[in-house]
Amino acid sequence: MITSAIWLPATLLAGLFQAWRTAVQQRTRKSLSVNAAGLVRYLYLLLTGASVPAHDASFWLFVAAGGLGQILATNLLILAFGFRNFVVGTAYAKTEAVQGAFLAMLMLGEHLSPLTWAGIGVGVIGVIVLSTGGQRMTPLQMIRQLRQPAALCGLGAGFLFALTVVLIKRATFAVETPDRVLAALTVLVAALALQTLMQGAYVVLRERDQVRKIFSSWRVSGQVGLLAATGSAFWFTGFATAPVALVRAVGQVEVIFTLLFGHYYLREPLARSEFVGMLLVGVGVVLALLGSF
């Protein structure tokens, strides 16, 4: 159920800021490891400090599970790339929107209109076209690819990303406030704190040489942290005020923003298949929105 009209601008801005963060974060990858580059997403925001309003006993359980799920999902996606099949791993990870819709229906009782379901499907196809780089993969070929470790890791990543969103939304219900935006921001602060602790501990214990590099790259890393936190604030606001699947469906505009940042900010060329993929994503977003009215 949609509880506030703020969900739509929040979701669109979330996609914009996440794409912007991804573009800036590419610069940190020149000097930082994968885990260190991920850590700056949380660290630089938390250095400003924040407080957490009253909440019930289940709050930290859902926040911790959601934060850990996101970290594990990212690791599975990296594993998929490690099997030397970036296309297959990415394509299956992009089923997150569909998996999230089913999980939200089962765990949160959320229901969507047939038109919104159609929008989710079209959007997922568009994202898969983008992730495959124009390579043709028929439905039968995609089923056959399920035997590959990259496909299994991709599906696992998509499932965990979807589960993370459901757990994060469930955590907002545990915050003792009628203000859904405040509940979303409360969960955001708590999630960032726990993720910083978990991933920060790993970097300190296993990649200690990266600690100095994180702080020496503060100019760019600080931008990444600010953009990531702002994007997450908008995402969490969207999830707290509208159905998870609807937010994810509309939030697929992120891939369009990402391609535009890649072209105009990182000077990467756009292929014909990317234009087709962007068109499909755009159609999916429109259908999802029409189905929500």
Backbone bond lengths (Angstrom), bond angles and torsions (degrees), N, CA, C in turn:
res aa  C-N    CA-C-N  psi(-1)  N-CA   C-N-CA  omega(-1)  CA-C   N-CA-C  phi
1 M - - - 1.457 - - 1.528 109.57 -
2 I 1.348 115.68 136.22 1.461 120.95 177.23 1.527 108.60 -83.02
3 T 1.331 116.63 121.88 1.467 120.81 -178.45 1.518 112.73 -102.86
4 S 1.318 118.00 -12.89 1.462 120.92 179.63 1.526 109.62 -157.65
5 A 1.345 115.53 141.47 1.461 120.73 178.87 1.521 112.07 -68.60
6 I 1.326 116.93 -9.25 1.466 120.00 -178.57 1.519 112.17 -65.88
7 W 1.350 117.00 -16.80 1.458 119.79 -175.10 1.533 112.10 -60.27
8 L 1.338 117.34 -36.64 1.475 119.68 -175.52 1.524 112.54 -69.67
9 P 1.344 119.93 -55.71 1.478 117.64 177.02 1.521 111.94 -61.46
10 A 1.344 117.55 -34.01 1.470 120.19 179.02 1.520 110.40 -63.18
11 T 1.335 117.30 -42.01 1.461 121.21 -178.99 1.522 111.62 -67.63
12 L 1.323 116.89 -43.32 1.469 120.40 178.76 1.524 111.16 -63.42
13 L 1.326 116.59 -41.87 1.468 120.29 178.19 1.527 110.77 -68.45
14 A 1.337 116.56 -33.49 1.468 119.65 177.07 1.521 110.44 -61.14
15 G 1.344 115.97 -45.15 1.457 119.49 177.80 1.509 112.71 -61.88
16 L 1.332 116.14 -39.97 1.465 120.85 179.21 1.517 111.27 -64.00
17 F 1.339 117.12 -50.52 1.460 120.31 -176.32 1.524 111.84 -68.74
18 Q 1.340 117.88 -33.77 1.460 118.95 178.41 1.520 111.13 -67.95
19 A 1.334 116.26 -40.18 1.465 119.59 176.59 1.522 110.96 -65.04
20 W 1.317 116.75 -40.49 1.471 122.51 178.60 1.525 109.40 -62.41
21 R 1.340 116.13 -45.24 1.471 120.14 178.43 1.515 111.33 -60.95
22 T 1.330 117.06 -41.70 1.462 120.74 -179.71 1.525 110.94 -61.16
23 A 1.332 115.91 -41.50 1.464 119.84 -179.94 1.529 111.02 -64.51
24 V 1.332 116.98 -44.85 1.473 120.09 179.78 1.522 110.61 -68.20
25 Q 1.349 116.20 -36.95 1.463 119.61 -177.42 1.525 112.30 -65.12
26 Q 1.328 117.04 -23.80 1.460 119.72 177.38 1.525 111.03 -58.03
27 R 1.344 115.75 -30.18 1.467 119.20 179.97 1.525 111.61 -70.44
28 T 1.341 117.30 -34.98 1.460 119.60 -179.41 1.522 111.07 -70.40
29 R 1.327 117.72 -24.36 1.462 120.51 -178.42 1.525 111.70 -68.12
30 K 1.337 117.28 -13.17 1.456 119.60 177.45 1.518 111.47 -71.26
31 S 1.337 116.86 -24.52 1.459 119.68 -175.73 1.521 113.78 -125.39
32 L 1.350 118.32 -13.84 1.458 121.33 -176.31 1.519 111.46 -115.51
33 S 1.336 116.39 153.78 1.451 121.72 175.17 1.520 109.51 -73.25
34 V 1.348 117.60 172.62 1.463 121.87 179.74 1.525 110.91 -58.44
35 N 1.354 116.83 -47.38 1.461 120.60 -178.42 1.525 111.97 -67.34
36 A 1.321 117.03 -39.81 1.463 120.47 179.70 1.524 110.78 -67.06
37 A 1.344 116.83 -41.01 1.464 120.60 178.00 1.528 110.57 -64.46
38 G 1.335 116.55 -33.89 1.454 119.87 176.29 1.508 112.31 -71.78
39 L 1.319 116.91 -36.01 1.464 121.69 -177.58 1.517 112.27 -62.94
40 V 1.343 117.31 -35.41 1.467 118.72 -177.76 1.523 111.99 -65.04
41 R 1.343 116.85 -17.97 1.464 119.95 176.69 1.521 110.89 -61.46
42 Y 1.338 117.00 -34.29 1.463 121.07 -175.23 1.531 112.42 -101.23
43 L 1.313 116.78 -39.13 1.449 121.84 -167.20 1.520 113.58 -61.00
44 Y 1.320 117.06 -50.25 1.460 119.55 -171.06 1.523 113.18 -70.37
45 L 1.337 118.14 -23.88 1.455 118.74 174.44 1.519 110.37 -73.59
46 L 1.340 116.89 -42.53 1.454 120.68 -173.81 1.519 112.80 -68.61
47 L 1.317 117.55 -19.86 1.462 119.92 178.27 1.525 111.74 -64.65
48 T 1.351 116.78 -15.68 1.463 120.26 178.35 1.522 111.80 -83.27
49 G 1.341 117.58 -20.82 1.463 121.67 178.50 1.513 112.30 81.99
50 A 1.363 117.02 152.77 1.458 122.80 179.13 1.512 108.92 -166.75
51 S 1.343 116.67 163.68 1.454 121.16 -179.89 1.521 109.77 -117.08
52 V 1.334 116.72 157.76 1.454 122.81 -178.32 1.524 109.13 -115.25
53 P 1.365 118.93 121.15 1.457 121.28 178.43 1.532 111.94 -64.19
54 A 1.332 116.19 176.98 1.461 121.20 -178.93 1.519 111.07 -60.90
55 H 1.315 116.33 146.23 1.459 121.92 -178.29 1.521 108.44 -154.71
56 D 1.353 116.41 161.96 1.457 118.51 179.94 1.526 110.54 -90.16
57 A 1.332 115.80 -179.82 1.467 121.21 -171.02 1.526 113.47 -64.75
58 S 1.337 117.67 -25.10 1.468 119.93 -176.51 1.528 112.57 -79.94
59 F 1.320 116.98 -11.59 1.467 121.17 -173.94 1.522 112.41 -54.92
60 W 1.337 116.61 -57.54 1.467 120.00 -175.60 1.524 112.01 -65.80
61 L 1.337 117.28 -29.34 1.461 120.37 178.28 1.525 110.78 -63.39
62 F 1.335 115.87 -49.16 1.467 119.60 -179.55 1.523 111.68 -67.97
63 V 1.331 117.51 -39.36 1.465 120.91 179.48 1.529 110.35 -64.42
64 A 1.334 116.73 -45.84 1.463 120.55 -179.28 1.526 111.05 -63.69
65 A 1.334 116.12 -43.08 1.465 119.74 179.61 1.523 110.93 -64.41
66 G 1.342 116.77 -41.16 1.455 120.00 178.48 1.519 112.45 -66.48
67 G 1.333 116.67 -42.50 1.463 120.16 179.06 1.518 112.30 -64.16
68 L 1.337 116.03 -42.76 1.457 119.82 178.20 1.527 110.88 -67.01
69 G 1.331 116.26 -38.17 1.465 119.61 178.68 1.508 112.25 -60.16
70 Q 1.330 116.87 -39.18 1.461 120.38 179.18 1.531 111.37 -66.27
71 I 1.324 116.56 -41.11 1.465 120.25 179.07 1.524 110.49 -64.53
72 L 1.348 116.77 -45.06 1.464 120.72 -179.65 1.528 111.06 -65.95
73 A 1.329 116.90 -37.08 1.458 120.47 178.64 1.525 110.49 -62.72
74 T 1.328 115.72 -42.77 1.465 120.08 178.21 1.523 110.97 -62.56
75 N 1.327 116.86 -41.23 1.463 120.78 178.86 1.526 111.15 -64.01
76 L 1.337 117.21 -40.50 1.466 120.18 178.07 1.527 110.95 -63.22
77 L 1.326 116.09 -38.63 1.461 119.57 179.06 1.524 110.34 -64.66
78 I 1.323 116.19 -40.72 1.466 120.22 177.42 1.521 110.29 -64.38
79 L 1.339 117.20 -39.41 1.463 120.97 176.48 1.527 110.76 -61.31
80 A 1.336 116.27 -39.94 1.464 119.91 178.42 1.518 110.56 -59.32
81 F 1.334 116.64 -40.92 1.461 120.68 177.99 1.533 110.08 -66.22
82 G 1.332 116.25 -33.80 1.459 120.87 -178.12 1.508 113.52 -66.22
83 F 1.348 116.70 -20.70 1.462 120.08 178.61 1.526 111.64 -83.34
84 R 1.326 115.93 11.74 1.465 122.87 175.47 1.526 112.25 63.22
85 N 1.311 116.76 32.07 1.457 120.08 172.78 1.514 108.73 -139.22
86 F 1.319 113.98 71.77 1.456 121.56 -178.23 1.520 110.88 -57.67
87 V 1.327 117.24 -40.69 1.460 122.13 -175.83 1.520 110.88 -62.35
88 V 1.334 116.35 -51.26 1.462 120.84 -177.31 1.529 111.06 -63.86
89 G 1.334 116.31 -46.69 1.457 120.03 -179.22 1.513 112.65 -60.04
90 T 1.341 116.21 -45.73 1.454 120.64 -179.10 1.523 111.57 -66.74
91 A 1.333 117.05 -42.87 1.461 121.05 -178.66 1.524 111.43 -58.34
92 Y 1.321 116.97 -44.87 1.465 119.79 -179.04 1.528 111.84 -73.59
93 A 1.315 117.90 -31.36 1.462 120.11 176.75 1.517 110.95 -64.05
94 K 1.336 116.75 -28.52 1.458 121.01 -178.09 1.524 112.76 -75.68
95 T 1.328 118.00 0.08 1.468 120.51 172.25 1.525 110.43 -77.47
96 E 1.324 117.11 5.40 1.463 122.29 -179.36 1.524 112.44 -52.47
97 A 1.339 117.76 -41.03 1.464 120.59 -176.74 1.526 111.04 -62.90
98 V 1.336 116.67 -43.47 1.465 120.60 179.40 1.522 110.46 -68.34
99 Q 1.335 116.92 -46.01 1.458 120.24 178.80 1.528 110.84 -61.10
100 G 1.334 116.14 -39.62 1.457 120.39 179.07 1.519 112.18 -64.12
101 A 1.345 116.65 -36.93 1.463 120.39 179.07 1.525 110.95 -63.24
102 F 1.338 116.48 -43.51 1.471 120.22 179.25 1.529 111.49 -68.69
103 L 1.335 116.98 -41.28 1.471 120.10 179.17 1.527 110.78 -63.96
104 A 1.329 116.86 -41.46 1.465 120.22 179.73 1.529 110.63 -65.64
105 M 1.324 116.29 -34.69 1.460 120.20 178.06 1.531 110.82 -67.83
106 L 1.333 116.33 -41.11 1.462 121.00 -178.00 1.525 112.90 -76.74
107 M 1.330 117.02 -41.39 1.461 121.20 -172.02 1.527 114.29 -95.50
108 L 1.355 116.41 -25.63 1.458 119.61 -177.11 1.522 113.11 -118.30
109 G 1.332 116.99 -5.86 1.462 120.39 -179.51 1.513 113.71 71.34
110 E 1.340 117.78 23.36 1.463 120.68 179.99 1.527 110.39 -81.79
111 H 1.325 116.16 138.97 1.462 121.39 179.28 1.522 109.99 -128.27
112 L 1.321 115.61 143.80 1.457 121.86 -176.69 1.522 110.59 -121.29
113 S 1.331 116.00 157.68 1.460 121.05 176.72 1.530 109.67 -75.94
114 P 1.352 117.01 157.73 1.479 119.66 177.57 1.533 112.37 -56.56
115 L 1.335 116.73 -35.94 1.469 119.70 -179.30 1.524 111.01 -66.87
116 T 1.326 116.93 -37.82 1.463 119.94 177.57 1.519 110.57 -66.81
117 W 1.348 116.76 -40.20 1.468 120.19 175.61 1.532 110.27 -59.98
118 A 1.341 116.62 -40.80 1.468 120.16 178.31 1.522 110.02 -63.35
119 G 1.336 116.33 -40.95 1.460 119.96 178.01 1.515 112.19 -61.99
120 I 1.342 116.95 -40.62 1.466 120.77 177.41 1.516 110.40 -61.45
121 G 1.348 115.90 -44.10 1.464 120.08 -179.62 1.515 112.61 -62.64
122 V 1.344 117.03 -46.79 1.468 121.06 -179.89 1.523 110.08 -63.88
123 G 1.329 116.53 -41.34 1.459 119.94 179.09 1.510 112.66 -63.04
124 V 1.332 117.02 -42.03 1.464 120.91 178.39 1.529 110.47 -63.00
125 I 1.335 116.87 -41.41 1.470 120.01 177.84 1.527 109.85 -61.22
126 G 1.333 116.11 -41.77 1.461 119.60 178.50 1.511 112.59 -61.99
127 V 1.339 116.84 -42.71 1.465 120.64 179.72 1.530 110.22 -66.78
128 I 1.343 117.14 -37.38 1.468 120.23 178.28 1.531 110.25 -65.38
129 V 1.346 116.93 -39.85 1.472 120.31 176.06 1.524 109.79 -58.96
130 L 1.329 116.70 -42.31 1.461 120.30 178.69 1.519 111.70 -65.25
131 S 1.336 116.53 -41.87 1.459 120.18 -175.68 1.525 112.77 -73.19
132 T 1.344 116.96 -24.79 1.463 119.57 179.48 1.523 112.27 -87.35
133 G 1.324 116.98 -4.87 1.457 120.19 176.20 1.510 114.16 61.69
134 G 1.344 116.82 31.99 1.459 120.28 178.89 1.513 114.23 89.20
135 Q 1.332 118.91 -7.84 1.451 120.76 177.78 1.523 109.41 -68.88
136 R 1.307 116.68 133.62 1.460 120.41 -177.44 1.522 110.49 -81.40
137 M 1.345 114.15 126.80 1.462 120.28 176.73 1.521 107.77 -133.12
138 T 1.335 116.66 108.77 1.457 120.44 178.58 1.529 109.49 -72.97
139 P 1.345 117.67 161.89 1.468 119.66 177.40 1.527 112.63 -54.86
140 L 1.354 116.70 -38.08 1.459 120.19 179.31 1.525 110.70 -65.20
141 Q 1.333 116.86 -40.67 1.456 120.63 177.91 1.523 111.36 -64.00
142 M 1.331 116.38 -38.21 1.457 119.71 178.85 1.527 111.09 -65.24
143 I 1.335 116.49 -36.95 1.474 120.41 177.52 1.525 109.88 -66.15
144 R 1.326 116.34 -42.17 1.466 120.04 179.30 1.525 111.88 -64.87
145 Q 1.334 115.43 -32.12 1.458 119.59 -179.18 1.526 112.39 -67.95
146 L 1.339 116.85 -13.34 1.463 120.28 -178.32 1.522 112.72 -59.47
147 R 1.321 116.57 -20.73 1.464 120.29 179.82 1.531 111.51 -73.68
148 Q 1.317 116.75 -19.01 1.462 119.77 -176.28 1.528 111.15 -77.30
149 P 1.326 116.96 140.23 1.474 119.72 176.34 1.519 112.32 -56.83
150 A 1.326 117.42 -35.13 1.468 120.63 179.89 1.522 110.63 -62.06
151 A 1.347 117.00 -39.74 1.459 120.77 179.02 1.520 111.23 -66.88
152 L 1.329 116.50 -43.07 1.465 120.53 179.73 1.523 111.05 -63.77
153 C 1.338 116.79 -41.40 1.464 120.05 177.76 1.524 110.92 -66.80
154 G 1.338 116.58 -38.21 1.457 120.54 178.29 1.520 112.10 -63.77
155 L 1.341 116.55 -45.34 1.458 120.47 177.36 1.531 110.84 -62.86
156 G 1.339 115.78 -40.91 1.458 120.09 178.05 1.514 111.96 -62.71
157 A 1.337 116.09 -40.43 1.464 120.44 178.18 1.522 110.52 -64.03
158 G 1.348 116.07 -45.02 1.459 119.75 178.75 1.522 112.11 -60.78
159 F 1.342 115.88 -40.97 1.464 120.39 179.11 1.525 111.30 -63.95
160 L 1.323 116.75 -45.19 1.465 120.10 -178.29 1.528 112.01 -68.95
161 F 1.332 117.08 -36.68 1.467 119.40 175.00 1.529 110.23 -62.25
162 A 1.347 115.75 -43.12 1.462 119.94 179.02 1.528 111.18 -65.34
163 L 1.338 116.48 -42.79 1.460 120.65 179.43 1.530 110.81 -63.72
164 T 1.316 116.23 -37.34 1.473 120.78 178.46 1.522 110.77 -57.60
165 V 1.322 116.55 -45.76 1.463 120.78 -178.91 1.530 111.13 -62.61
166 V 1.339 116.32 -43.21 1.468 120.50 179.82 1.533 110.20 -63.43
167 L 1.332 117.05 -42.69 1.461 120.78 179.65 1.527 111.55 -65.84
168 I 1.334 115.91 -38.20 1.462 119.82 178.84 1.532 110.18 -65.05
169 K 1.332 116.66 -42.06 1.467 119.09 178.21 1.528 109.97 -64.67
170 R 1.341 115.94 -40.08 1.472 118.89 179.01 1.530 110.19 -62.56
171 A 1.316 117.22 -33.88 1.462 120.82 179.19 1.527 111.25 -65.35
172 T 1.347 117.28 -32.19 1.466 119.15 -179.88 1.526 111.04 -64.88
173 F 1.343 116.92 -28.29 1.463 120.02 178.98 1.527 111.70 -69.21
174 A 1.344 116.60 -21.13 1.466 120.82 -177.23 1.525 112.73 -86.25
175 V 1.339 116.90 -5.64 1.465 120.40 178.72 1.526 108.57 -85.04
176 E 1.302 116.61 128.66 1.462 121.90 -173.80 1.526 111.62 -83.18
177 T 1.342 114.36 72.62 1.460 120.97 176.74 1.524 108.74 -156.75
178 P 1.332 118.00 142.51 1.469 120.57 175.62 1.524 112.45 -78.63
179 D 1.322 116.67 -10.40 1.463 122.07 -178.89 1.530 108.53 -82.80
180 R 1.332 117.34 106.22 1.468 122.08 -176.44 1.534 112.06 -66.48
181 V 1.318 117.63 -32.64 1.465 120.37 178.20 1.525 110.13 -68.39
182 L 1.327 117.11 -43.82 1.461 120.55 177.20 1.526 110.60 -62.16
183 A 1.325 116.87 -39.31 1.470 120.51 177.87 1.528 110.71 -62.27
184 A 1.339 115.92 -41.56 1.463 120.34 179.45 1.522 111.33 -63.16
185 L 1.329 116.91 -44.41 1.464 120.71 -178.70 1.533 111.04 -68.92
186 T 1.327 116.47 -32.03 1.462 120.31 176.43 1.522 110.80 -63.63
187 V 1.327 115.83 -45.41 1.463 120.61 178.14 1.527 110.14 -63.92
188 L 1.324 116.73 -38.08 1.461 120.45 179.26 1.523 111.22 -59.52
189 V 1.329 117.22 -48.88 1.465 120.90 -179.06 1.526 110.62 -61.16
190 A 1.325 116.73 -44.54 1.465 120.66 -179.25 1.525 111.10 -65.01
191 A 1.339 116.84 -42.35 1.467 120.57 -179.75 1.522 111.18 -64.51
192 L 1.338 116.93 -43.02 1.461 120.53 178.70 1.531 110.89 -61.73
193 A 1.329 116.24 -39.99 1.464 119.95 -179.97 1.521 111.10 -62.73
194 L 1.327 116.72 -46.56 1.457 120.11 -178.20 1.526 111.68 -69.56
195 Q 1.331 117.35 -38.55 1.462 119.92 179.05 1.527 111.08 -67.49
196 T 1.323 116.30 -37.82 1.467 119.58 175.30 1.520 110.40 -61.05
197 L 1.326 115.97 -43.31 1.465 120.88 179.60 1.521 111.04 -63.22
198 M 1.337 116.91 -46.82 1.460 120.76 -176.55 1.525 112.08 -68.81
199 Q 1.328 116.34 -52.90 1.468 118.47 -177.28 1.525 110.78 -75.30
200 G 1.327 117.50 -31.22 1.457 120.17 177.32 1.515 111.91 -65.01
201 A 1.347 116.50 -40.61 1.455 120.61 178.07 1.527 110.57 -62.19
202 Y 1.329 116.17 -39.43 1.469 119.72 179.19 1.529 110.73 -63.69
203 V 1.344 116.52 -45.52 1.466 119.74 -179.01 1.521 110.92 -63.10
204 V 1.334 116.99 -42.44 1.469 120.86 -179.49 1.528 111.04 -64.51
205 L 1.335 116.24 -40.63 1.464 120.16 -176.28 1.523 113.12 -80.49
206 R 1.327 117.21 -36.13 1.467 119.78 -172.08 1.523 114.22 -111.04
207 E 1.335 118.41 -21.94 1.464 121.15 -177.33 1.530 109.60 -136.32
208 R 1.318 115.96 55.02 1.462 120.77 -172.13 1.525 112.73 -59.64
209 D 1.311 117.16 -29.58 1.462 119.60 -179.62 1.519 112.29 -65.18
210 Q 1.346 116.59 -18.91 1.460 120.43 -178.84 1.529 112.74 -78.27
211 V 1.344 117.09 -19.94 1.468 120.45 -176.72 1.525 110.60 -59.88
212 R 1.322 116.92 -48.25 1.463 120.46 179.36 1.525 110.88 -61.78
213 K 1.323 117.04 -40.32 1.456 120.95 -178.69 1.531 111.62 -64.83
214 I 1.350 116.53 -35.11 1.462 120.13 179.34 1.521 110.73 -60.51
215 F 1.339 116.36 -46.41 1.455 119.88 -177.11 1.524 112.10 -78.69
216 S 1.323 117.49 -26.96 1.466 118.98 178.37 1.524 111.35 -75.01
217 S 1.334 117.05 -19.07 1.473 120.79 178.25 1.522 111.08 -101.77
218 W 1.330 117.01 29.76 1.472 121.77 -171.59 1.526 113.80 -59.64
219 R 1.330 117.68 -28.63 1.461 118.53 -178.00 1.531 111.57 -63.26
220 V 1.326 116.40 -47.95 1.462 120.35 178.65 1.520 110.80 -80.62
221 S 1.348 116.95 -41.68 1.460 120.76 -179.03 1.524 111.88 -61.71
222 G 1.328 116.09 -37.24 1.453 119.82 177.74 1.522 111.60 -63.04
223 Q 1.334 116.66 -38.18 1.462 120.29 176.39 1.520 110.91 -63.48
224 V 1.337 115.92 -42.17 1.465 120.47 179.28 1.523 110.37 -60.96
225 G 1.340 115.99 -46.12 1.455 120.03 -179.72 1.515 112.32 -61.17
226 L 1.331 116.95 -43.57 1.460 121.17 -179.29 1.527 111.39 -66.12
227 L 1.330 116.45 -45.16 1.463 120.20 179.83 1.528 111.35 -65.45
228 A 1.340 116.48 -41.57 1.467 120.48 -179.85 1.518 110.78 -64.71
229 A 1.330 116.30 -43.41 1.465 120.23 -179.25 1.528 110.89 -65.92
230 T 1.335 116.69 -41.47 1.458 120.16 179.06 1.527 110.55 -64.48
231 G 1.337 115.70 -44.18 1.460 119.70 177.52 1.517 111.65 -60.97
232 S 1.334 117.02 -44.38 1.464 121.27 179.28 1.522 111.40 -63.34
233 A 1.326 116.84 -37.17 1.472 120.39 178.02 1.524 110.01 -60.67
234 F 1.327 116.89 -42.01 1.462 120.24 178.27 1.529 111.19 -69.47
235 W 1.349 117.05 -41.41 1.469 120.01 177.59 1.524 110.43 -58.50
236 F 1.326 116.13 -50.37 1.462 120.45 -176.06 1.533 110.90 -63.98
237 T 1.336 116.56 -35.30 1.463 120.06 176.22 1.523 110.62 -63.99
238 G 1.331 116.17 -42.31 1.460 120.23 177.27 1.523 112.00 -61.90
239 F 1.341 116.48 -46.23 1.463 120.50 -179.45 1.528 112.16 -63.60
240 A 1.331 116.69 -33.81 1.463 120.62 -176.81 1.521 112.53 -76.71
241 T 1.339 117.48 -19.39 1.463 120.03 -173.42 1.524 114.16 -117.67
242 A 1.333 118.38 1.57 1.467 121.28 179.82 1.534 109.12 -153.20
243 P 1.343 117.97 163.26 1.465 120.53 178.13 1.528 111.79 -56.73
244 V 1.315 115.57 140.29 1.466 121.70 -177.65 1.522 111.37 -55.27
245 A 1.331 117.08 -48.32 1.465 120.67 -176.00 1.519 111.86 -64.47
246 L 1.329 117.35 -36.10 1.459 120.50 178.93 1.529 110.58 -66.53
247 V 1.318 116.65 -42.68 1.464 120.88 178.21 1.524 110.34 -62.68
248 R 1.333 116.90 -43.49 1.455 120.55 179.28 1.527 111.73 -65.28
249 A 1.331 116.11 -38.29 1.465 119.83 -179.81 1.524 110.78 -63.70
250 V 1.328 116.49 -48.60 1.471 120.59 178.98 1.527 110.26 -70.04
251 G 1.327 116.02 -33.90 1.461 120.73 -178.72 1.514 114.39 -67.34
252 Q 1.340 116.31 -8.45 1.466 118.64 177.11 1.530 112.10 -67.79
253 V 1.332 117.05 -8.41 1.474 119.29 172.64 1.526 110.02 -60.40
254 E 1.330 116.08 -15.73 1.472 120.00 177.20 1.518 111.57 -54.12
255 V 1.352 116.89 -40.23 1.467 118.68 -177.11 1.522 110.99 -66.95
256 I 1.333 117.08 -31.21 1.464 120.25 176.46 1.530 109.57 -67.37
257 F 1.323 116.03 -46.57 1.468 119.70 177.17 1.530 110.94 -60.21
258 T 1.347 116.10 -40.20 1.467 120.70 -179.27 1.527 111.10 -60.88
259 L 1.335 115.95 -44.81 1.461 119.99 179.06 1.527 110.97 -64.33
260 L 1.321 117.13 -40.02 1.453 120.25 179.60 1.527 111.21 -66.69
261 F 1.343 116.74 -40.90 1.465 119.89 175.43 1.529 110.06 -63.42
262 G 1.341 115.96 -41.57 1.455 119.76 179.91 1.522 111.69 -61.50
263 H 1.339 115.60 -37.48 1.465 119.71 -177.58 1.530 112.34 -77.51
264 Y 1.333 116.32 -46.25 1.463 119.91 -173.44 1.534 113.59 -92.34
265 Y 1.338 116.88 -26.96 1.466 120.01 -177.41 1.529 111.81 -97.86
266 L 1.351 116.02 -42.25 1.463 120.32 -179.17 1.530 112.84 -100.27
267 R 1.324 116.54 0.09 1.473 122.61 176.44 1.530 112.49 61.08
268 E 1.330 116.44 39.95 1.459 120.44 177.77 1.531 108.94 -96.85
269 P 1.334 117.91 137.41 1.471 120.10 -178.88 1.531 111.68 -71.87
270 L 1.339 116.48 153.18 1.457 122.11 177.83 1.523 109.56 -102.31
271 A 1.340 116.54 129.55 1.460 121.47 179.11 1.534 110.24 -88.93
272 R 1.332 116.08 164.09 1.464 120.07 -179.94 1.523 111.26 -62.01
273 S 1.330 116.64 -39.24 1.466 119.79 -179.82 1.525 111.50 -62.90
274 E 1.335 116.30 -28.95 1.464 119.68 179.72 1.530 111.36 -71.13
275 F 1.335 116.30 -33.37 1.457 119.01 174.62 1.528 110.63 -66.14
276 V 1.347 116.36 -40.94 1.473 120.70 177.96 1.526 110.16 -62.96
277 G 1.330 115.55 -45.44 1.459 120.01 179.40 1.513 112.13 -60.78
278 M 1.345 117.07 -43.52 1.461 120.74 178.75 1.526 111.38 -62.54
279 L 1.334 116.78 -38.40 1.462 120.68 178.71 1.528 110.74 -63.48
280 L 1.333 116.41 -44.27 1.466 120.35 179.40 1.533 110.91 -64.17
281 V 1.318 116.60 -41.82 1.471 120.18 178.01 1.526 109.62 -61.30
282 G 1.326 116.55 -43.78 1.461 120.48 179.17 1.523 112.08 -61.23
283 V 1.337 117.25 -43.36 1.467 121.35 177.72 1.531 110.11 -62.79
284 G 1.333 116.49 -42.07 1.461 120.72 178.66 1.514 112.21 -60.50
285 V 1.322 116.79 -41.46 1.472 121.26 179.31 1.529 110.28 -64.06
286 V 1.333 116.84 -44.08 1.471 120.92 179.38 1.521 111.08 -61.89
287 L 1.340 117.63 -44.98 1.457 121.27 178.57 1.528 111.72 -61.71
288 A 1.337 115.97 -42.60 1.465 120.27 179.70 1.529 110.24 -62.25
289 L 1.332 116.26 -41.45 1.458 119.81 179.68 1.532 111.52 -66.83
290 L 1.342 117.02 -43.59 1.473 120.23 178.91 1.530 110.81 -61.51
291 G 1.342 115.89 -35.49 1.465 119.60 179.90 1.500 113.71 -72.10
292 S 1.354 117.84 -15.43 1.456 121.07 -178.38 1.526 113.05 -87.71
293 F 1.348 116.86 -10.08 1.473 119.83 -177.84 1.523 110.73 -89.56
